[in-house]
Amino acid sequence: MSNIQSSCAYCGVGCGVTVSLNSGSHKMGLPAAEAQKSVDELFGDQAHPANKGQLCAKGERLLESLVQPNTLRYPKLKSGKPTSWDSALSTIAETFTQTIAEHGPDSVAFYLSGQLLTEDYYVANKLAKGFIGTANVDTNSRLCMSSAVSGHMRAFGEDVVPGCYEDFELADVIVLVGANSAWTHPVLFQRMIKAREQRGTKIVVIDPAKTATSSQADLHLQITPGVDCKLFNGLLQFIVDNDATDSNYVEAHTQGFDELLAHLSKDKLSYDIDSLATELGLTSSELIYFYQLFIGNDKVMTASCQGVNQTLSGTDTTNAMINCHLALGHIGQPGSGFFSLTGQPNAMGGREVGGLATQLACHMGFSAPERELLADFWQVNNTKSVIATEKGLTAVELFDAMAEGKIKAVWVMGTNPLVSLPNTAKIKQAFDTCPFVVVSDITQDAATAKEADILLPALGWSEKCGTVTNSERTITRQRGFIPAKGEAKADWWALAEVGKLMGFECAFKFSNSAAVFKEFSQLSKTVKARFPEKQFDLTGMSELTDAQYDALLPTQWPISTPSQLGQSNQRVFQTGTFSTASNKAQFIATNDSQSTEIVSKHQVKLNSGRSRDQWHTMTRTGHIASLRASIPEPFIAIHPVKLQELNLSEGDLISFNDSNKHASARVVTDDNQAPEIAFMPMHWSSQFSIGLGVNQALSSAYDPVSKQPAFKCQTVSISKVETALQGVIFGEHDPAFKGACWNVQHTLSTGECYHIAFADAEQGFAFQSTAYSLKWTVSLISQQLIHVQCNINKGLLVSLKLLSKTQVEVALEPLHLLIGKEVDTGLMQQLHQLIRAGNSPLICACTGVTEAKIQDAMLQKLDNMVFSKRSSEVNATINQDDFDTALNETQSALGCGKQCGSCHSEVVQCASDIWLIGLEDMGLETAALSNQDTDGKQKQRKSTQEEVA
């Protein structure tokens, strides 16, 4: 038995994982299937500073992601025919060379991913910006982090996150802005929750919606969408008005403060507390309480994520937050400052090597001295090449240029832009127009992979070796532990081979990933020596041997000497020296004007984002049954008041285009949303649903500074898709059948089923129907009629179809287990029982606990408590402590909400709902806790029963 330390493949927390291997399983000569079977288990790395042994539900199921339904093993052509690596690489090199000769270097482009390793990113940027001479190299990090990057650069002079995760454990107050961290960064959020338990940290959530995170906060500011920047501009004015400014710090270490105050004074009336609170959608007492909390504590951490970044004012909002911390002298100090929560495992590493079109490697820009340094280091002058002279096209611009015919050749690596970028139709047009498309991926099922003229098999997470950098600047070694499938190759290798074939052989002689990282580190050393004000520094890693690279411990930069290898909990800008020309941080005047767009009765402001258990476009997680169970279909969550206005009901199917015959989502009633806001997960695509995904409805409008697309609060029209029949089918059928308006694939633990709907009843009844099909109707207590069809072959059930006029809600897993069984009276009885039993939603993905299990356990606890109290008291009163005890015992017994913690709020809500119902049924009184009002020093906390009521 041996263990391999690596890093998680998901979010930017960058958790360490330990993979336990059976003896001999790491020998790269073993067949992939054998090697995979010999992987014993995966668990959190106890020694990793990011997670200290903890993992979320997705991380715990990383091994389940290894068996892809349609793994790409060999290079393929557009026709689907396999080809050799030699032929594929030669075609790529020749086509790129010819395209550049005919149309110039800016006629080609690369679109990269935060899923790539730093070594992959480095070689791609070296090839494009150094030797091809184009900066048309962007990354899907543009979609999630570029507004934070722009904010950092404007304020600090460099894209640097000053703090570390330890700061959340040292803070007195944590402010989460536009971040549903309980779902998107669950391991880090659990560290925040533990900090509150241990030292009384206050958690404030600023979000227009009620979320899993806000439900666990001490204060939730449910602001009007789009006013975040004004909220923090108001806070800065409050800091000044209450003499809370650290004048010495501002004078010694910043610039632009007086100019910023003059800018704010032009609109002084907007920062009057009462009028400001009204604009923000808050009460004056809520706003004052938050502002006083912020300035009344020495250690305040503000963290933001996509709710800020993915807006038209993401950069300005970022700078408005940073302005407040600069005014208080809170940058780079323990337990305080601004922190950008990164979405992908190596979005930070990509930024370090110049992965964005607006940067060069090692945090350099396009100034003459920076370009000259890079040309000398890469020895570009020894060839006919020229370093890219100016910023390249960013993501939206790049695909617009493809659609306009300006980009003639593109290489997409490790990402699925046909699904993840806004304005799906425009992205499809871009691929259709571009003469030559290369895609590197691990699967041939992704929507973008189907657009490739040449499709290259890349190494998957479990196969590749290199480094990634997480949100707190910690570099972690990713180590492969199973052999490559088929002929899959490292992305850096494929890029280097093309570079050689294009005539740049001397520049791309990398023997392994260690050689790539060493060159990158040596470039960092050179840059740091020439531009000492830059904080990014890998000098201490620049002479690593291959053995030292292989054994590298998680290490946080900046690292100037080898003695710092393995360091953590380091902060930047602690001395007040910044990366600007003056070495002073910059206060940035921001525009906090609000949109005046009116939402009609047929429209909503649509937000897109992550579901708790899924990842990006589901190519890695969509085939994992336990992660699909909680949300089987695309949904759109809408406030009940808006549903009435839209004339929609729970369970209806909707489309974003009146002419679209296919439904895009199923309606879910959700009073956690603001009345005009709707939410739809970003994950769905044509790979899993006939209705495409949410980005078909969104325009490609973007932040003017960062050029990050605005996925939040876009006004869209929605309409009901009329259905005659809808339901689910198990077993044998044609998944590509025509005639349905709803067709969603759903992975189960032993197979799959499809959720289906038909506008025409005859088509629905005829689908998969034969002269030998058994058909009958079951009437439920609710009066719903379920039309059942069984197809039988040699006495065995081979297909089961359930249809109704409204949504069919049944337990999918046990029904699927009937497929392949002998059809007899016992099976028919079991089938009827399952249909009549309905379905209980999954609450906890880690333990498989459903809503029904929690309800049963809580009601049993309530019964026991009532029996005990009535035996000893005349009037039995159930209080908050009783509920807390019952909940704790239920969670301990079932394990729900006690693993990664991301479902904790759902567990509490489920328990609260059934507890209240139980109390009402028994006619019991409840004793609420006495609490102080928010206007005092302690925020009011309602009892669980009051919250539910």
N, C-alpha and C positions, 0 to 999 in steps of 0.2 A: 504494500500500500504506500502510495506517495501523494503528496499534495502539491498543487500548483497555484500560486497566487496570481490573480488577474484582476480585471476591472469589469464592472457591470456594463452592459451594452445600451442602457437606457438613458435616463435623464442626466442633467449636468451636476448632480450631487457627486457623481463619480465614485460610487461605493466600490470597495474592494471585495472580491469574492475569492473563496478557496474552493478549488475543484479537487476532489479526492479520487484518485485513480487506482485501479487494481494493478498489481504487479505486471509490468511489461506493456501496459496499455499505451504508453507514450511513445512507443517505437513507431517511427513514421512509416515503417514498411507494412504495418498492419492494414488490412482493408478497412474502409471507413466504417462499415456496419459493425465489424468486430470491435474496433476501437471505441465506438460510441457505446456499445454494450458494456465495455469494461470501465466506463466512467461510473464511479460508485455513487457519488452525491456532490451537491454544490451547496455551500452555505456562506454566510457573511464572514469576511476576513476580520477577525477580532483585533488585529494589529493595525488595520487601516485607519488613518485619522478621520476620514470622512464619515464612516458609518459604524466603526467599532463593533462589527459583527452583525449589525442589523441589515435586513433587506426588506423591500416591499414585495407585494404579491407578484408583480411582474419579474422582479429579480429572482425570487424564489423559484420561478418556473423557467429560468433561462435554459435549462437542459431540455425542456419540452419544445423549445423553439428550434432545436437543431434539426429535427426531421421535417424538412420543408415538403409540402405536397408535390412540388415540381421543381426540384433543385436544378439549377443550371450547372452542367458539368463540363461542357465543351463549347468552344466558340461556335456561333451560329450566324448564318446569313439571313436576310430578310425573308427569304423563301422558306426558312425553317431548316434548311439543309445544314449539317455540321460542316465546319471547315477547320483547318489546322491553325495553330497559333502563328506559325510563320507566315501563312497566307494572309491571315487577318491583320497582323501587325504591318506587313508590307503594304497592304491596301490602305490602311489608315495613314501611314507615313507618306505614301505616294499621293493620296488624295489631299491631305493637308498641305503638302509641299506645292502641289499644282494649284490648289485654291489660293494660297498665299502669293504665288507667282503671278496669278491672273488678276487677283482682286485686292492684294495687300494683306498685311498681318491682321488687321482688324476685321477681316472677313471670316475668321475662325474664332471659336469660343470654347470655354470649358465651364461646366456647371457642376460644382462639387457638393460635399455633404459633411455635416457634423458627425456622421457615422464613420468617416474615414479616419485613419490614424494620422498623427502628425507627420510621419515619414511620407505617407501618400500625398498629403497636402503640399509638403515641401517640394517634392519632385515635380508635381503639377505646376506649381507657381514658378519654379526655376525654368521649366520648359517653355511656358507661355510668356511670362513677363521678362525672362532673361534672354531666351534664344529665339523664340518666334517673334517677340517684340510687341505683344499685345497684352493689355491689362483686362481684356474681356474674360476674366476669370472670377466668377462669383460663386456663392455657396448658398445652400438653403439656410445657413445661419442668418442671411439677410432677412429671412422671414420671421425670425424670432428674437435676434439680439442686436440688430444694427442701430436701433434708436438708443440703446444703452451705450453702445460703442461711441456713437456721435456725442452723446452727453459727456462721457468720460473725456473724450478728446478736447471738447470745448472747454471743460472746466479744469482738467488736470494736465492737458497737453499730450496725453497718451492714454491708450485704451487699457486702463488698469483698474481692477477691483481692489480697493485699498485694504479691505478687512479679510477676515477668515471666519470659518464656521464657529469657532470658539466664542466669537463676539456675541452670537445669539445666546450663548449660555451665561455670558457676563452682563448682558443688558438688563436695565431696569424696565425698559419699555421696548417692545418690538412692534413696528408698524409695517403691516403687509399691504401693499398697494397693488390692486389688480392682480392678485396672486392667490389662487386656490391651492395653496401649498400642501394641504392635507391629501390632495389627489396627485398633484404634479411633482412634488418633492417630499413624499411622505416620510422618508427617513430623517431628513433635516427637520421637518415639522415636528417629529417626535422628540427631537432634541430641544426644540423650543418648549414643548409641553412639559418636558422633564425640568427645564429651567424654571418654569412657573411653579411646579410642585416643590422644587428645592429652595428657590430664593424669592418667590413671589413676583416674578416677572409679569408685567401686564402685556397682553397681546391685543393689539388694535388691528382690525381688518377694515380696509376701505374698498368697497366693492358695491356696484349697483345691485347685485344679486345676493341673495342668501345662499351660502355655499357650505360645503363640508367644513371649510376652514372658519367661516364666520360663526358657525354654530358653536365652535369651541373657543371663541374669542371673548375677552373681557368687555370689549367695546366694538360694535359693528357700526360703522358709518355708511349707511346705505345711500350714497350720494346719487345725484342725477348723473346719468352717463355723460362723459365728456368734460367734466368740470374739475378733474384732478389737478390740473395746472393752477387753476384759480384757487383751489383749496390751499396749495402750498405757497402761492404768492401771498395769500391772506395770512398764512402762518408767519412768513417772513416779516410782514408788516406788524404782526402781533409781537414778534420777537423784538423789533425795534421800539414799538410803542411801550413795551414793558421793560425796557432797559436790560434785556437779557443778552444783548450782543456781546461777544468776547472781543472788545475793541482792540486789545493788544494783539490778538491773533489776526484779526482782520487787517490791521495796520501793517503787521510784519510779514504776513504770508499770502495776502490776496490783493487783487486789483479789481476795479470796476464796481465797488460797493456803492459809492456815492452816485454813480451813473445809474445803477440799478434802482436805487431809492427814488431818484428823479423820475425814472420811467414809471415806477409804481404810483408816484404822487400825481401823475397825470390823470389817474383814474381812482383817486383817493376814496370817493364815495362807494366804490365797489367793495372796499375793504372795511366798511362799517359792519360790525358784527351782525346786526340784525338783517341788513339787506344782503350781506354775503351769505348768511345761513339760508335765507330764502332761495337765493340762486343755486345754492348747493343741494337743496332738497333736505336740509337738516333743521333741527330746532336750534335756537341760540344757545341753549344750555348744553346740547351735545357738542356744538362747535367749541364753545369756551372750555368745556371739560377736556376735549382733545388737545387744544392749544396749550392749556395749562399743564397737562400731562407731559407734553413734548418739552416745554421749557423748564418744567419743574424738576426734571431728572437729569443727572449728569451723563447717564449712559442710555442713549436712545439709538436703536438700529432701525433704519428704514430700508425695506427690501421691496423690489418691484419685479414684475414678470410681464407676461403677454398682455394683461389688461391695460398696461401702460404702453409697452413697446409697439403693439399692433394697433395703433391709432394714428390719426393724421397729425397729432401733436405729441407723439411719443418722445421725441428728443427734447422739446421744450419742457414737458412734464418732468423728465429725468433731471434736467438742469434746475428746475424749480425746487425739486427735492434736495439736490446737492447744495443749492444756494443756502437753504435753511441750516444744513449741517456746517457749511463754511462759516456762516454768521455766528454759530455757537462754538466754533473751533473743534468740531467733532470728527474731523477726517483723520483716519489712521490711528485713532486712539482706541484702546481696549473697550469693547462693549458698545461702541458707538460708530456712527457713520452711515453711508449709503452703500447698499449691496445689491448688485444685479444678479438675479437668479437665472442661471443659464438653462436652456431647454434640452440640449443634446450632450452626449458624453464627451465630444471633442470639439464643441463650438469654440471653446477658448483656444485650444491648440491650433485650430485652423486660422484664428485671428493672429496668433503669434507668428505664423509663417507667411502672412500676407494673403490669406484665403479670400478675403473680400476684394472686390475690384477697385476699391478706394484706398488700398494699402499696398506697400511692398513688405518684404520679409522683415522680421524682428522689429515690428512697430515703426517701420520707416515709411515716409511719404514719398512724393515724387519730386522733391527739390533736387537741384543740380548736384549738391554735395552727396545726398543720399544715393542718387542714381549712380554717381561716379564710384562710390564705395562698393556698391553691389556689382557694378561692371568689372571692377578690379578683382574683387573676391572670386567671382564666377569666371573670370578671365574671358569675358564676352568679347573683349576687343581683339582676341586672337582669332575670332571667327568673323563672318560678315554680319553678325547679329548686332542689335542695338537694344538696350534695356528700354522697356515701355516708357514712353515719355510723359504720359498723363493717365489719369484715372480711367478705368474702363467702364463698360456698361454693367449696371447692377441688374439684379434678377429680372424685374419686370421689363426694364429697358432691353435687356439681352433677348428675351423672347419676343418682344415687340419687333426688334431688329430682324429676328428670324422670320417672323410673319411677313415683314416687309421685303424680304429677300436680300437683306444686307449681310446677314450671317449665312455663309454657304456651307459651313461644316461645324459641327458641335460634338463635344464629348461629354456625356452625362455620367457621373460616377456616384453610386451609392445613394441615390435619391429618386423620387418619383414625382417630378414637377407637373406632370399631366394631371395629378390629383392634388398636390400640395399648393400649387400657385393659384391665385385668384383668376377669375375669368377663364374657366375651363375651355370654352369654345375658342378663345384667342390662342391658348396654348396648343390646342389640337391643330389649329391653323398653322402655328409656327412650325410644328413638326412636319406637317404635310408639305409646307413650302420649302423647308430646308433640304438641299440636295443630298446631304450626307450626315447621317446621325449615328454616333457610336454610343453604346450604353454598356457600362460595367455594372453587374448586379449579381446577386446570389440566386435569384429566381427569374424564371421566364414568364411568370404570371403577372408581374407588375404592369400597370397600364403603360408606363413609359417604355418598358422593355419591348413591348409589342411594336413600338415605333422605330426600332433600331434597324439600320441597314447592316450593322455588325454588332452582335451581342456577345460581350466578353464575360466569361465566368470568373467572378472575383472570389477571394477567400472570405469566408464567413467569420463571425465573431469568434467562434471556437477554434478557428484554424490560423488566424493571422497573428503576427508578432510585431509589436511596436510600442508606441506611447500615446497616451491621451492626457489632456489637462482639464481639470474640473473647474467649477465656478470659483473656488478659492485659490486657484493658481497652483494646485498640486498636480505634479506630473506622475502618472502611474504607468507601470509597464503592463501592457496587455500581452498575455502569453497564450499561444495556441496549445491545445491539448489533444486534438485529434487530427489525423492526416487530412490533407485537402481532398475534397470529393472530385473524382475525375481529373480533369486538367485545370482546375481552378488555380489562379495565380494571384500574387499580391498586386495591388493597384500600383504601388510605386515601381514595381518591376515592369509592368506593362507600359507605363509612361516612359521609363528609362529606355526601354527597348525601342519605342517609337522615336525618342530623341536621338538615339544612335542612328537609326535608319534615315533620319532627316538630315544627317550630316554632322551631328554634334557629339560624336562618340566620346571624345575626351572628357566631356562634362558630365557624362552619365554612367561612368564605370563604377557603379555601386555593387558591392559583392553581397550585401545583406542589409537589413534594416538598421543594424548598428552603425554601418558606414554612413547611411543617410543622416541618422541622428547626430553623429559626430560632426559631420560637415555643417549641419544646422547650428549646433552648439558653438562651433568655431566661428561661424558667421556672427552669432550673438556676441561672442567675445570681441570681435573686430568692431562691431557696431558700438558696443559699450565703451570701448577705448576712444572711438572717434566722437561719439555723442554721449558723454558721461551723464547728462541730465536724464537720459532714458532709464526707466526702472527695470525694464525687461532685461534679464541677465542670466545666461546659462554658462558663464565663464567656468564655473567650478565643475561642469560636466564636459568640457571641451576636449579632455584627454582620456575619456573613458575607454578602456579596452573592451573587446567584445564580451569577455567574461564579466566585467564590471557592469556593462550594459544589461546583460542577461540577468544579473543578480540585483539590479537597481531597486532600491526601496522607494516607496512614495515620497516625493521630495517637492517642497513648495519653493517656487522662485519668488524673489531674485536669489540666485546662488552664485556667489563670487569666488568661492574656494571649495575644493573637494571636501573639506572638513564639514561643510554644511549639508552633505548628502544625507537624506533621511529627515531633514528638518520639517517642522510643521508649526502652525499657529503663529506665522509671521505676518506682520503688517507693513504696509508701504505708506510713505508720506508722513511718518510719525514725527519727523523733525520739522515739518512744514515746508520742505523743499520739494517743488513740483517739477514736472517735465516741460514746462513752457519756457519760452525764450528768456523770460524774466525770472524764472524759477518760482513764480508765484501763481497760485490758483486764480482762476478767473470767475467772477460773478457774471452770469449771463442773463440779460434781459429777455424775458419770454413773452409770448403772445398767448393770453389765456381767454381769448374770445370764444364764445360758444357757437355751435351750429344753430341756425334758426330754421332748419328744415322741418316742415310739418309732416307728421305721419298720418296718412289717410286711414280710413276704416278698413281698407284692404291691405294695409301694409304693417310691417313690424320693423323694428331696428334689430337686425340679426347679428348675434355674436356666434363665433365658432371657437372651439377649443377642444381640450382633451377630455376623454372619459377616464374614469379611474383606472380601469384595467387594460386599456389598449394603448398602442404606440403608433404614432404617425399614420401611415396609410395601411396598417395592419398586415403588411407583407411578412412581418416577423411574428406577430401575435395573433393574427386572425384565425390561424389553424389550431390554436390551443383552446381546448374545450372549456377549461375552468375559467379562462379569461373572457370567453365569449358569453358565458352563462348569464352574467348580470345584465347585459344589454344585447339582446339577440338581434335587434333590428335598428336601422337608422331612425332616430326620433328627433322631433322638434318640441322643445319645452316652452309652453306659452302660459302666461298668467290667465286665470279663469275669466277675469273681466274682459281682457282682449279677445279671448275665445268667443265670448258672446257677441262681441262686435264683429268678429270675422265669420260668425255663424258656423262655428266648428265645434266638435265634441271630442272628448277623449276617445282615442282609437281611430279617428278619421285619418285618411291618407291625404297628403297635400303635395302640390307641385309648386315650383317657383315660376312656372311659365304656363300661361293658359293653353298654349298650343302643344305643350308637352303631354303626351299620352301616358307617360310613365310617372308614377309617384316617386317622390324624393325622400319622404320621411313620414313616420307615424306620429300623430299628435299625442303629446303627454301634457296633462294639466299640471301646472307647477306654479304655486303662489310664491315660490322663492324668487321668481323672476319679477323685475319691475314691470308695471302694466304694459308698457309699449315695447319691452325687450323680449326677444325670443332667443333660445340657445339651441344650437345643433352641433353635435360632435363633428370633428374635422376628418375622421378616420375613413369614412366610407368611400368606395370607388366602384368602378365597373367590375372589378375583380370579385366583389362580393354582392353587389346590388345593381339591378337594372336601372335604378334611379340616379346613377352617378353619385355625386357628393355635394357638400355644401358650397364648394367654391364655384360651381356653375352659376350660383346666384350673386356672387360678389364681383364688384368691379375691381380694377387694378389700381385704384387711387392709392397714393402713398405719402408718407411723411416727406415734406420738402427737403429736409436736411439729411436724414438717414436713408431716404428712399425705401424704407421698409413698408410693405403693403399694410393697409388698414383693414385687418380682418374683423375688427370690432365695430359694432353699432352701425352697420351699413343698412340703409333703408331699402327693403325689398318687398315686392308684392307676392302674396301667396294665395293659392286657390285650392279648393277641395277637389280631389279626384274621386269622382263618383264610381262606386264599385257595386256590382251585383252579388258577387261572392268573394269571400276571402278565407284563407285558412293555411294549412300546412300539409306537406307531403313527405313521406318517409319511404326509403327503399328505392327500387328501380324506377327511373324516369329520365327523361331528356332534360337536363338543366338549361339547355339553350333553346327551349321551345319558344315559339312565338305566340302572341295573343294575350299574354298577361300584362297587366299594368303595374304589377308588384312582384318581384322575384328576388328574394334575399337568401343567400346561402348562409347556413348556420352550422358550425362545427360542433359535433357532439363527441362524447368520450369514446364512442365506438363507431363513429361514422359521421353522417351529416343529415340534415333535413333542409327543406326550403320553405320559406314563408311566401305565400303566393296570393294574388288577388286578380280578379277579372272584372272588366267593365260589362262584359256580356255573360249572362248566366249560362247560356247554352255552351259557350266555349269552356267555362269552368267545369260543367258537368261532363263534357266530352273529353277533357284532358285526361290522358292515360286510361281512358275507359275502353273496355273491350266487351265483346258479347258474353264473356265468361266472368266479368267483374261482379262481385257481390256488392249490392247497394242497398242502404236503408237509412232511416233518419232516427236520430235520438233527440228526445225533447228534454231539456234541462229544467230544473226548478225555476230558473230565471225566465222561462219561456223561450229561451234561445233554442233554435233548431240546428243540430249538427248533422250534416249530410256525410255519411261514411261510405267510402268505397275501398274494397279490398281486392287486390289482384293476387291470384293464387297460381302457383306452378308446382305440379307434382305434390300437391297437398300442403305445400309450405306457403306462408305469407311472404310475398316478394315486394308488395307495394301497398301503402296505406295512405289514403287521402281523406282529409277532414275539411269540409267547407261549411260556411255559414254566411248569413247576410252581414254579420258583424264579426269583429276579431275573435278568433278561436284561441282560447287560453287553456292550454293543457300542459301537463308535465312532459317535456319532450324526451328526456333521457329514457324513462321507463317505456314510453310508447315505441321508441326506436328499437328497444330490446325485443319487441314482438316480431320484428322482421326476421325471417328465416325459421320461425317456429311453425310447428304443425298446426293447421287450422282445425280446431275442435271446439267443443262446448266450453272447455276450460279457458281457451284463449279468448273466445268471444265474451265470456263473463269478465275476464280480466280487462279486455278492451273497453267494455261498457263502464266498468268501475273507474278506469283511468279517465275516461271522457267526462264522467260526472264529477270526478274529484277536482277538476280544474288545475290551477297551477299556483305555486308559491314562488315569488321572486327570490333570486339569490341575493343575499346581503353581504356575506363575507367570502371573497374569492380565496383567501388563504385556507380556510377550514371547510368551505362548502356549506356553510350554515345558511339556511333559508329564513325568510320572514316567518313562516309557519313555526319553525323550531323555536325561534325567539319568543313568539307569541305564546306558544304552549308552555314554555319554561316560565315566563313571567306570570301567566295566569295561575300556574301551579304554586309559584311563590306567594302570590297574592292570596290564594285560597288558604294556604298554610298559615300566613300571618293573621288573616281575619279569624280563622278558627282558634288560633292561639290567643288572640286578644279578647275574643268574645268569651273565651273560657275564664278569663280573669278580670274583664272590665264590663261595666254595664253598657257604656257607649264606646264602641270600637272606633277609633280615629286613626286613619292612615296618614302618615306625614312624609315629609321629604326624605328623612333618614331611612324610612322603610323602603321607599323606592330605590334609594341609592344602594341599600343592602341587597335588595332583590336583583338589581341590575348587575352588581359586582359578582354575585353568586352565579348568575346566569352566564356572564361572560367567562368566568373561571371554568364553569362546567363545559360550555360549548367551545370556548377558545376564540369566539368572534370578537373583533376589535382589539385583541390582545397580541396580535402578531405584528404586522407592519403598522397598524393603527390607522390606515387610510380610510377604513370603513367605520371608524368609531362613531362619527356623528349619525350615520345611517342606523347603526345599532341602537343608539340612544333614542333616536326619533321613533323607530319601530317599537321599542320597549315602552316609550312614553305614550304612544297612541293606544296600544292595547291595555296599558295600565289604566288609563282614563276610562276606556270603555268598560273595563272590569269594575272600576269603582262605581260608575253610573248604573251598571246592571245590578250591583249589590246594594245600591242606595246608600252608599257610605259617605260620610263627611271627610273632607281633607283638611289638614292643618298646614297652611302655607308658612314658609319661613318669613320672619320679619327682616326687612332690608332697609338700608338707608337709600335715600334718593341720589340720583346722579348729580344733583346740584351740590351735594356734599362732597367729601373727599373720596368716598367709596362709591363705585358704580353699583347701581341696583342690579341684583341678580334674582330673577324670578324663579319660583319653584318649577320643577319639571311639569307639574300638572297645569300651572298657569300658562307656561309657554305653549303647551299643546292647545289649551282652550283659546 
